[in-house]
Amino acid sequence: MAEVRIVAASPEAARRVAEVLRHCFPATEQRSYPAGHDGGTRLHITVDTTHTPEPNATAAPWLVTSESVARDRPHTDEV
């Protein structure tokens, strides 16, 4: 399982990102929260990473070839 936190400028943008994740992985119901005074949205969703789509799925190419810029370092707001 992976806990995913999405921070977006609008609730619609956060929902669209969560929709892509649900297309790739089974997921729980999303939970959303305000993300600041400027109207942003923070959305949390849990995805099951043990069940992935077939290799020819729509989102698979970017998912398979992407690399983390942080290189195993936590973000400043992570524990």
N, C-alpha and C positions, 0 to 999 in steps of 0.2 A: 504494500500500500504506500501511496505517496500523498502527503498533504500538500496541496497546491494553493498558493495565495496569489491572486491576480489583483493588481492595482491599476485602475483605468480612469480616464477622465470622465466617463459617463457610465451609468448602469448598463446601457445597451452594449457598449464596447466590452465590458466585463462579461456579459452574458454570451456574446459571440465567441469570445475566447474559450469560455467554459464549454460551449457547444462543440467546438473543435476537439477539445480534450475528451468529451464524452463520445465523440465519433471514433477516437483512437483507443479508448480504454473504458471499461465499465466504471461507473462513478456513482457516488452518493449524491443526494440532493445538495445543491449549492446553498451557501449562506452568505448574505451580503451585509455590509456595514458601511457607514459613511467613512470616507478616507481623508477628511480634512475640511477646512473652511472653504476651499475653492470648488466644492461640489463633486469631487472625485468619489469613486466607489472602490471598496476593497471586497473581494469575493473569495470565499474559501470553498474548496471542493476536495474530496478525497477520491483518488483514482486507484484502481486495482492494476498494478503494473505486471502482475503475473499472467494476465490475459491480454495479449496484444492482437491487433488485427492481422490479416494476411499481408504479406509483403507488398502486394500490389494495391493496397488501400490508398485512397487519395492523399492522406497526410503523411504516409510512411516515408517518402523520400527525404523531406526536410527533417523528420524525426530521426531517421537512421544516420544521416550525414551531419547533423548539427553537433557542435562542440561547445562546451561551457567556456565562457570567457574567464570565469573566476578560477578555473582549474583547481577544483576541490577546496577552495577557500570559502568560508561562510561570508555572507553579506554582513555589513556592519550592524544591521538590526537583527541578526540571527544569533541564537545561543550556540 
